[in-house]
Amino acid sequence: MPWATELGGSAELEALLSGAVGIDYPLALAAGLLLACALLAAALWRGPARVRVAATAHRRVALPADASWWFSAALRALALAGVALALAGPVALIPQNPAGGSGIDLVIALDASGSMNALDGLIDGRRVTRLDLAKRVIADFIRDRDGDRIGLVVFGQRAFTQCPLTVDHRLVLSSLRRIDVGIAGDATAIGEAIGLATRRFGARDAPAGDAPPGERVLLLLTDGRHNSGQLGPDTAAQVAAMHGVRIHAVGIGGTGVVPFARRTPGEPLRFESVDLDRDTLQTVASRTGGRFFHARKPRDLAQVAQAIDRLEARPRLEEPQLQRASLTPWVLGVALLLLAVEVLCAWGLLRRLP
């Protein structure tokens, strides 16, 4: 027996836009469409309604088939086709494990300190902040990592978990979009970020379901220098190495005086000096068997993400499990709406008087 599960309207709409739909009763759809075509053909053969006029009271005279008649006939035909489709049991096919597979555990630690408000990023020819550019590149990177469990850590003056490790990349992308400059303070606690990200992976003798040592990767993105927190980057990197975590450190932006985005409307554009601690990032990466990258220009960051994607093993994908959501109420609602419009037009705006 066909089955369907009612889900949220947004998931159903996403499935419709992506073309992930199916039919439970294709024969019913074929029969319904044939019936709709037959009724339409009969209406076309009969033509517009016939009325009596004073000059020829002994017989009826057919009204001309003008644009209003054709419009009314088209609405009825579409409504009948919609009813036929509703009776056929349309369903949306919604993946429940879109990132299922045997991949790696990947935590992305993103700097959201005040310096990430520097206005030297570039997206589609327009100037954006470093954080906006990083979020765009990270989002593209996540979409290319089907099969990985991905988590998200945000740090500034402190570090916190924005999204735990999950195969639901839609949840990770949604969490990424909610990150703003200053959400974790204006300072830069690189050591705290590494320490928290390491805890997100679990212990070295991880329980079933966690990736084994060597398949745990931390992608650390920052544009500054460690200046906050009780845990130093070097100590945090040693702990990460003990837990089998490999760190790829990415330095964002150049150094020197750069413009900063306005925080409030009307605020004058300000310029500040920024600095990147390359030595610390290189040490953190080398201690854990990872690599250090410096994305000085906006286009460099996308190239760095592609390089890291090539470094890490591609996951072995599994076929996604699909949950079916009934689209019958949606389709039937559209059909009834078309009939209502046809009735309103026939007896209102498009009513033709003899």
Stockholm file with secondary structure:
# STOCKHOLM 1.0

chainA/1-354         MPWATELGGSAELEALLSGAVGIDYPLALAAGLLLACALLAAALWRGPARVRVAATAHRRVALPADASWWFSAALRALALAGVALALAGPVALIPQNPAGGSGIDLVIALDASGSMNALDGLIDGRRVTRLDLAKRVIADFIRDRDGDRIGLVVFGQRAFTQCPLTVDHRLVLSSLRRIDVGIAGDATAIGEAIGLATRRFGARDAPAGDAPPGERVLLLLTDGRHNSGQLGPDTAAQVAAMHGVRIHAVGIGGTGVVPFARRTPGEPLRFESVDLDRDTLQTVASRTGGRFFHARKPRDLAQVAQAIDRLEARPRLEEPQLQRASLTPWVLGVALLLLAVEVLCAWGLLRRLP
#=GR chainA/1-354 SS CCCCCCCCHHHHHHHHHHTCEEESCHHHHHHHHHHHHHHHHHHHHHCSCEEECGGGTTSEEECCCCHHHHHHHHHHHHHHHHHHHHHTCEEEEEESCTTCEECCEEEEEEECSGGGGBSCEEETTEEECHHHHHHHHHHHHHHTCTTCEEEEEEESSSEEEEEEEESCHHHHHHHHHTCCTTTTCSSCCHHHHHHHHHHHHCCSSCCTTSCCTTSEEEEEEESSCCCSSSSCHHHHHHHHHHTTEEEEEEEESCCEEEEECCSSTTCCCEEEEECCCHHHHHHHHHHTTCCEEEECSHHHHHHHHHHHHHHSCCCEECCCCEEEEECHHHHHHHHHHHHHHHHHIIIIITCCCC
#=GC SS_cons         CCCCCCCCHHHHHHHHHHTCEEESCHHHHHHHHHHHHHHHHHHHHHCSCEEECGGGTTSEEECCCCHHHHHHHHHHHHHHHHHHHHHTCEEEEEESCTTCEECCEEEEEEECSGGGGBSCEEETTEEECHHHHHHHHHHHHHHTCTTCEEEEEEESSSEEEEEEEESCHHHHHHHHHTCCTTTTCSSCCHHHHHHHHHHHHCCSSCCTTSCCTTSEEEEEEESSCCCSSSSCHHHHHHHHHHTTEEEEEEEESCCEEEEECCSSTTCCCEEEEECCCHHHHHHHHHHTTCCEEEECSHHHHHHHHHHHHHHSCCCEECCCCEEEEECHHHHHHHHHHHHHHHHHIIIIITCCCC
//
